[in-house]
Amino acid sequence: MMRYIKYLFLAAVGFCLMILALANRQMVGIKLLPEELATYLGQPISYELPLFVVIFAGIVLGLLIGFVWEWLREHKHRTEARAQRREKEKLERQVKGMRAEKAQGQDEVLALLDGASA
């Protein structure tokens, strides 16, 4: 059921984006540099694009900046999780070693039963 709701939501978003694109087809000029700075470089860098392309590019650029910002912000959490995982694996190896040492002097059947109960 949730899958159908998800597909319905995605279809509604796609429909809204299509309507937005159709309503904003007029061409707009985009200048990458101010005119004063562009004169020093030789020629102004500008493009004529449909308005919906500019809107969608702004949305995509905003999402990318947000994802990168969040990835950088969470770096310390990923580092801490990695260190805790290494510590857990180290402790598990120590426990296995201690169990092996304890089981050396025991009968094989008793060592297997002791390992199964822990």
Contacts in CASP RR format, 6 or more apart in sequence:
PFRMAT RR
TARGET T0000
AUTHOR 0000-0000-0000
METHOD contacts of the structure
MODEL  1
MMRYIKYLFLAAVGFCLMILALANRQMVGIKLLPEELATYLGQPISYELP
LFVVIFAGIVLGLLIGFVWEWLREHKHRTEARAQRREKEKLERQVKGMRA
EKAQGQDEVLALLDGASA
17 56 0 8 1.000
20 52 0 8 1.000
20 55 0 8 1.000
21 50 0 8 1.000
21 52 0 8 1.000
21 56 0 8 1.000
23 52 0 8 1.000
24 50 0 8 1.000
24 51 0 8 1.000
24 52 0 8 1.000
24 55 0 8 1.000
25 50 0 8 1.000
25 51 0 8 1.000
25 52 0 8 1.000
26 50 0 8 1.000
26 51 0 8 1.000
27 48 0 8 1.000
27 49 0 8 1.000
27 50 0 8 1.000
27 51 0 8 1.000
28 48 0 8 1.000
28 49 0 8 1.000
28 50 0 8 1.000
28 51 0 8 1.000
28 54 0 8 1.000
29 46 0 8 1.000
29 47 0 8 1.000
29 48 0 8 1.000
29 49 0 8 1.000
30 46 0 8 1.000
30 47 0 8 1.000
30 48 0 8 1.000
30 49 0 8 1.000
30 54 0 8 1.000
31 38 0 8 1.000
31 44 0 8 1.000
31 45 0 8 1.000
31 46 0 8 1.000
32 45 0 8 1.000
32 46 0 8 1.000
32 47 0 8 1.000
33 41 0 8 1.000
33 44 0 8 1.000
33 45 0 8 1.000
35 44 0 8 1.000
38 44 0 8 1.000
38 45 0 8 1.000
99 114 0 8 1.000
99 115 0 8 1.000
99 118 0 8 1.000
102 114 0 8 1.000
103 110 0 8 1.000
103 111 0 8 1.000
103 114 0 8 1.000
103 115 0 8 1.000
106 114 0 8 1.000
END
